[in-house]
Amino acid sequence: MTEPRLATEFWVRAYLARLRLSDIPAFLTAKGDVTAGAVIVKLSTLDGQARAFHRTYDRDFNRVWAELAAGPDAEVEQELTRQRASDPDLWIIEVEDRAGRHLLDEEGLR
C-alpha cells in the first residue's frame, strides 16, 4: 500500500506553522510546483555553517529526510542553486536556529 501524499504547498504551509509554534524562524526562499514540487530544507545555525535536507527513500523504501549538503553556508547555497537550476519546481525553505532544530524528525513531518 502506498503512503498518501499531501500537495507540496499544503505540507510547506503546515511545516512553516509548526516552526512558528516552536519559535523557530523560517523563510520560504523558493516556491515550486504547488502540487508535486520537491522540498529542500536548509538549516542555518547562524555561525556560518549550514545543512540542507531533502526527501528520499531508505533501504526499506520508507520516505525519510536525508542530508543533501553540509558545511560553510556559501557552499550549501551553491548546492541549492545547482538543485534549483536543474529543478525549477523545487521549494526551498530556510530555517534559522542556533541550536540546529529543524523538526523534520518529529511525527507528522518525517
MDTraj code that builds the backbone (N, CA, C; nanometers):
import mdtraj as md
import numpy as np

residues = "MET THR GLU PRO ARG LEU ALA THR GLU PHE TRP VAL ARG ALA TYR LEU ALA ARG LEU ARG LEU SER ASP ILE PRO ALA PHE LEU THR ALA LYS GLY ASP VAL THR ALA GLY ALA VAL ILE VAL LYS LEU SER THR LEU ASP GLY GLN ALA ARG ALA PHE HIS ARG THR TYR ASP ARG ASP PHE ASN ARG VAL TRP ALA GLU LEU ALA ALA GLY PRO ASP ALA GLU VAL GLU GLN GLU LEU THR ARG GLN ARG ALA SER ASP PRO ASP LEU TRP ILE ILE GLU VAL GLU ASP ARG ALA GLY ARG HIS LEU LEU ASP GLU GLU GLY LEU ARG".split()
xyz = np.array([
    [0.0851, -0.1185, 0.0000],
    [0.0000, 0.0000, 0.0000],
    [0.0888, 0.1237, 0.0000],
    [0.0592, 0.2185, -0.0849],
    [0.1391, 0.3394, -0.0908],
    [0.0899, 0.4407, 0.0105],
    [0.1834, 0.5199, 0.0562],
    [0.1539, 0.6249, 0.1533],
    [0.0862, 0.7418, 0.0820],
    [-0.0250, 0.7932, 0.1352],
    [-0.0895, 0.9075, 0.0705],
    [0.0030, 1.0291, 0.0754],
    [-0.0015, 1.1095, -0.0289],
    [0.0867, 1.2251, -0.0355],
    [0.0049, 1.3533, -0.0326],
    [0.0548, 1.4479, 0.0435],
    [-0.0069, 1.5793, 0.0506],
    [0.0444, 1.6650, -0.0637],
    [-0.0368, 1.7592, -0.1068],
    [0.0120, 1.8573, -0.2022],
    [0.1272, 1.9332, -0.1356],
    [0.2301, 1.9618, -0.2124],
    [0.3506, 2.0237, -0.1561],
    [0.3190, 2.1547, -0.0843],
    [0.2379, 2.2396, -0.1443],
    [0.2082, 2.3685, -0.0819],
    [0.1430, 2.3498, 0.0547],
    [0.0543, 2.2527, 0.0678],
    [-0.0108, 2.2251, 0.1960],
    [0.0930, 2.1825, 0.2995],
    [0.1839, 2.0919, 0.2615],
    [0.2875, 2.0449, 0.3536],
    [0.3776, 2.1612, 0.3961],
    [0.4181, 2.2440, 0.2995],
    [0.5060, 2.3580, 0.3295],
    [0.4389, 2.4529, 0.4287],
    [0.3127, 2.4846, 0.4070],
    [0.2413, 2.5740, 0.4990],
    [0.2322, 2.5133, 0.6391],
    [0.2047, 2.3834, 0.6462],
    [0.1961, 2.3164, 0.7768],
    [0.3320, 2.3147, 0.8464],
    [0.4383, 2.2900, 0.7711],
    [0.5730, 2.2887, 0.8278],
    [0.6107, 2.4273, 0.8809],
    [0.5857, 2.5302, 0.8035],
    [0.6160, 2.6661, 0.8484],
    [0.5365, 2.7023, 0.9740],
    [0.4111, 2.6592, 0.9809],
    [0.3289, 2.6843, 1.1000],
    [0.3870, 2.6112, 1.2212],
    [0.4301, 2.4868, 1.2025],
    [0.4893, 2.4096, 1.3128],
    [0.6168, 2.4776, 1.3627],
    [0.6976, 2.5283, 1.2721],
    [0.8192, 2.6002, 1.3121],
    [0.7846, 2.7274, 1.3899],
    [0.6843, 2.8010, 1.3411],
    [0.6423, 2.9241, 1.4114],
    [0.5979, 2.8929, 1.5532],
    [0.5230, 2.7840, 1.5711],
    [0.4760, 2.7455, 1.7040],
    [0.5912, 2.7115, 1.7984],
    [0.7042, 2.6710, 1.7419],
    [0.8229, 2.6396, 1.8216],
    [0.9203, 2.7572, 1.8270],
    [0.8761, 2.8743, 1.7801],
    [0.9599, 2.9951, 1.7781],
    [1.0909, 2.9742, 1.7037],
    [1.0834, 2.9038, 1.5910],
    [1.1994, 2.8819, 1.5052],
    [1.1760, 2.9607, 1.3761],
    [1.2578, 3.0623, 1.3505],
    [1.2404, 3.1414, 1.2283],
    [1.2635, 3.0569, 1.1025],
    [1.1777, 3.0764, 1.0041],
    [1.1906, 3.0057, 0.8768],
    [1.1341, 3.0936, 0.7658],
    [1.1925, 3.0784, 0.6478],
    [1.1555, 3.1611, 0.5346],
    [1.1461, 3.0755, 0.4096],
    [1.0476, 3.1007, 0.3298],
    [1.0338, 3.0345, 0.2009],
    [1.1191, 3.1134, 0.1020],
    [1.2267, 3.0529, 0.0513],
    [1.3170, 3.1252, -0.0379],
    [1.2981, 3.0872, -0.1841],
    [1.2271, 2.9771, -0.2100],
    [1.1940, 2.9395, -0.3474],
    [1.0634, 2.8622, -0.3450],
    [0.9711, 2.9044, -0.4292],
    [0.8416, 2.8376, -0.4378],
    [0.8358, 2.7579, -0.5667],
    [0.8035, 2.6303, -0.5526],
    [0.7975, 2.5424, -0.6688],
    [0.6558, 2.5050, -0.7047],
    [0.6410, 2.3903, -0.7682],
    [0.5107, 2.3409, -0.8100],
    [0.4230, 2.3169, -0.6874],
    [0.3025, 2.3726, -0.6869],
    [0.2162, 2.3673, -0.5687],
    [0.1665, 2.2269, -0.5375],
    [0.1643, 2.1402, -0.6362],
    [0.1111, 2.0062, -0.6146],
    [0.2194, 1.9027, -0.5867],
    [0.3242, 1.9044, -0.6670],
    [0.4187, 1.7931, -0.6593],
    [0.5653, 1.8347, -0.6568],
    [0.5944, 1.9592, -0.6254],
    [0.7342, 2.0024, -0.6208],
    [0.8095, 1.9384, -0.5048],
    [0.9359, 1.9099, -0.5268],
    [1.0218, 1.8580, -0.4200],
    [1.0550, 1.9717, -0.3239],
    [1.0943, 1.9347, -0.2013],
    [1.1257, 2.0340, -0.0981],
    [1.2661, 2.0087, -0.0455],
    [1.3432, 2.1166, -0.0330],
    [1.4714, 2.1127, 0.0366],
    [1.4604, 2.2076, 0.1546],
    [1.5050, 2.1615, 0.2707],
    [1.5083, 2.2450, 0.3913],
    [1.6540, 2.2751, 0.4216],
    [1.6869, 2.4035, 0.4217],
    [1.8216, 2.4475, 0.4580],
    [1.8173, 2.4919, 0.6031],
    [1.9071, 2.4387, 0.6830],
    [1.9182, 2.4756, 0.8239],
    [2.0439, 2.5583, 0.8428],
    [2.0270, 2.6837, 0.8803],
    [2.1394, 2.7718, 0.9109],
    [2.1497, 2.7842, 1.0615],
    [2.2688, 2.7551, 1.1143],
    [2.2896, 2.7665, 1.2588],
    [2.3458, 2.9035, 1.2961],
    [2.3465, 2.9947, 1.2018],
    [2.3828, 3.1348, 1.2229],
    [2.5264, 3.1539, 1.2719],
    [2.6117, 3.0560, 1.2407],
    [2.7539, 3.0657, 1.2743],
    [2.8395, 3.0447, 1.1496],
    [2.7773, 3.0640, 1.0328],
    [2.8481, 3.0452, 0.9078],
    [2.8367, 2.9048, 0.8518],
    [2.7706, 2.8160, 0.9253],
    [2.7535, 2.6771, 0.8826],
    [2.6070, 2.6509, 0.8474],
    [2.5871, 2.5541, 0.7598],
    [2.4504, 2.5187, 0.7192],
    [2.4456, 2.3730, 0.6787],
    [2.3241, 2.3215, 0.6765],
    [2.2964, 2.1855, 0.6289],
    [2.1705, 2.1937, 0.5445],
    [2.1612, 2.1081, 0.4450],
    [2.0414, 2.1025, 0.3609],
    [1.9904, 1.9590, 0.3609],
    [1.8576, 1.9454, 0.3696],
    [1.7928, 1.8154, 0.3754],
    [1.6925, 1.8021, 0.2611],
    [1.6775, 1.6811, 0.2105],
    [1.5780, 1.6540, 0.1071],
    [1.5132, 1.5199, 0.1369],
    [1.3942, 1.4987, 0.0787],
    [1.3224, 1.3721, 0.0977],
    [1.3793, 1.2685, 0.0029],
    [1.3994, 1.1498, 0.0557],
    [1.4465, 1.0378, -0.0249],
    [1.3897, 0.9100, 0.0362],
    [1.4356, 0.7975, -0.0093],
    [1.3880, 0.6692, 0.0422],
    [1.5026, 0.5949, 0.1093],
    [1.4717, 0.5259, 0.2201],
    [1.5723, 0.4425, 0.2856],
    [1.5735, 0.3044, 0.2198],
    [1.6517, 0.2118, 0.2748],
    [1.6641, 0.0772, 0.2165],
    [1.5325, 0.0013, 0.2134],
    [1.4406, 0.0365, 0.3054],
    [1.3104, -0.0305, 0.3104],
    [1.2031, 0.0461, 0.2336],
    [1.2452, 0.1427, 0.1544],
    [1.1564, 0.2253, 0.0717],
    [1.0616, 0.3126, 0.1534],
    [1.1040, 0.3484, 0.2736],
    [1.0307, 0.4465, 0.3543],
    [1.0832, 0.5847, 0.3187],
    [0.9920, 0.6818, 0.3114],
    [1.0359, 0.8199, 0.2839],
    [1.1014, 0.8772, 0.4090],
    [1.2217, 0.9327, 0.3913],
    [1.2984, 0.9885, 0.5022],
    [1.3613, 1.1200, 0.4585],
    [1.3974, 1.2012, 0.5561],
    [1.4741, 1.3225, 0.5296],
    [1.6212, 1.2864, 0.5408],
    [1.6992, 1.3172, 0.4397],
    [1.8416, 1.2867, 0.4387],
    [1.9205, 1.4137, 0.4101],
    [2.0423, 1.4165, 0.4606],
    [2.1276, 1.5330, 0.4393],
    [2.1749, 1.5363, 0.2946],
    [2.1556, 1.6481, 0.2301],
    [2.1965, 1.6687, 0.0915],
    [2.3329, 1.7373, 0.0852],
    [2.3549, 1.8323, 0.1775],
    [2.4798, 1.9083, 0.1800],
    [2.5011, 1.9608, 0.3215],
    [2.6277, 1.9815, 0.3568],
    [2.6617, 2.0385, 0.4872],
    [2.7967, 2.1072, 0.4749],
    [2.8130, 2.2143, 0.5521],
    [2.9404, 2.2854, 0.5515],
    [2.9192, 2.4349, 0.5599],
    [3.0159, 2.5099, 0.5103],
    [3.0018, 2.6549, 0.5105],
    [2.8753, 2.6979, 0.4363],
    [2.8094, 2.7990, 0.4885],
    [2.6828, 2.8455, 0.4317],
    [2.6925, 2.8711, 0.2823],
    [2.8000, 2.9344, 0.2379],
    [2.8140, 2.9676, 0.0956],
    [2.8179, 2.8417, 0.0094],
    [2.8821, 2.7350, 0.0569],
    [2.8884, 2.6101, -0.0195],
    [2.7513, 2.5427, -0.0270],
    [2.6777, 2.5463, 0.0826],
    [2.5437, 2.4891, 0.0826],
    [2.4546, 2.5695, -0.0121],
    [2.4684, 2.7006, -0.0115],
    [2.3913, 2.7859, -0.1044],
    [2.4234, 2.7515, -0.2494],
    [2.5507, 2.7247, -0.2796],
    [2.5879, 2.6866, -0.4161],
    [2.5175, 2.5569, -0.4571],
    [2.5100, 2.4615, -0.3645],
    [2.4406, 2.3357, -0.3949],
    [2.2920, 2.3610, -0.4202],
    [2.2312, 2.4481, -0.3401],
    [2.0891, 2.4794, -0.3599],
    [2.0672, 2.5477, -0.4943],
    [2.1590, 2.6332, -0.5340],
    [2.1498, 2.6989, -0.6652],
    [2.1569, 2.5949, -0.7763],
    [2.2461, 2.4971, -0.7637],
    [2.2555, 2.3891, -0.8636],
    [2.1255, 2.3083, -0.8678],
    [2.0731, 2.2751, -0.7506],
    [1.9493, 2.1969, -0.7441],
    [1.8345, 2.2732, -0.8092],
    [1.8241, 2.4004, -0.7797],
    [1.7152, 2.4835, -0.8329],
    [1.7277, 2.4984, -0.9844],
    [1.8514, 2.5068, -1.0349],
    [1.8731, 2.5190, -1.1797],
    [1.8263, 2.3928, -1.2520],
    [1.8423, 2.2768, -1.1878],
    [1.8015, 2.1530, -1.2533],
    [1.6557, 2.1166, -1.2258],
    [1.5942, 2.1822, -1.1267],
    [1.4537, 2.1536, -1.0941],
    [1.3808, 2.2832, -1.0583],
    [1.3217, 2.3497, -1.1571],
    [1.2532, 2.4765, -1.1292],
    [1.1276, 2.4608, -1.0439],
    [1.0802, 2.3372, -1.0239],
    [0.9628, 2.3138, -0.9401],
    [0.9990, 2.2939, -0.7932],
    [1.1248, 2.3134, -0.7592],
    [1.1769, 2.2903, -0.6254],
    [1.1373, 2.4014, -0.5278],
    [1.0962, 2.3602, -0.4087],
    [1.0703, 2.4521, -0.2988],
    [1.1936, 2.4520, -0.2090],
    [1.2327, 2.5694, -0.1589],
    [1.3427, 2.5775, -0.0631],
    [1.2948, 2.6579, 0.0571],
    [1.3109, 2.5971, 0.1735],
    [1.2747, 2.6606, 0.2997],
    [1.4025, 2.6789, 0.3795],
    [1.4276, 2.7992, 0.4277],
    [1.5450, 2.8236, 0.5106],
    [1.5011, 2.8385, 0.6558],
    [1.5586, 2.7550, 0.7400],
    [1.5324, 2.7545, 0.8836],
    [1.6558, 2.8122, 0.9524],
    [1.6356, 2.9031, 1.0475],
    [1.7469, 2.9619, 1.1210],
    [1.7327, 2.9274, 1.2685],
    [1.8282, 2.8489, 1.3177],
    [1.8224, 2.8108, 1.4584],
    [1.9632, 2.7766, 1.5080],
    [2.0109, 2.8519, 1.6061],
    [2.1452, 2.8305, 1.6610],
    [2.1613, 2.6904, 1.7199],
    [2.0529, 2.6345, 1.7720],
    [2.0586, 2.5011, 1.8328],
    [2.0485, 2.3894, 1.7293],
    [2.0258, 2.4240, 1.6036],
    [2.0191, 2.3233, 1.4985],
    [1.8864, 2.2501, 1.4887],
    [1.7799, 2.3099, 1.5433],
    [1.6478, 2.2450, 1.5357],
    [1.5858, 2.2690, 1.3984],
    [1.5268, 2.1640, 1.3434],
    [1.4554, 2.1759, 1.2164],
    [1.3201, 2.1037, 1.2209],
    [1.2974, 2.0213, 1.3206],
    [1.1721, 1.9487, 1.3457],
    [1.1388, 1.8418, 1.2421],
    [1.2259, 1.8165, 1.1463],
    [1.1950, 1.7185, 1.0419],
    [1.1837, 1.5766, 1.0949],
    [1.2376, 1.5525, 1.2131],
    [1.2287, 1.4185, 1.2715],
    [1.1067, 1.4007, 1.3590],
    [1.0223, 1.5024, 1.3691],
    [0.9018, 1.4929, 1.4509],
    [0.7891, 1.4200, 1.3779],
    [0.7016, 1.3590, 1.4545],
    [0.5856, 1.2885, 1.3990],
    [0.5063, 1.3831, 1.3100],
    [0.4651, 1.3338, 1.1977],
    [0.3876, 1.4143, 1.1041],
    [0.4728, 1.4867, 1.0012],
    [0.6019, 1.5005, 1.0290],
    [0.6917, 1.5657, 0.9336],
    [0.7900, 1.4684, 0.8724],
    [0.8053, 1.3533, 0.9367],
    [0.9007, 1.2538, 0.8843],
    [0.8549, 1.2112, 0.7530],
])
top = md.Topology()
chain = top.add_chain()
for i, resn in enumerate(residues, 1):
    res = top.add_residue(resn, chain, resSeq=i)
    for name in ("N", "CA", "C"):
        top.add_atom(name, md.element.get_by_symbol(name[0]), res)
traj = md.Trajectory(xyz[None], top)
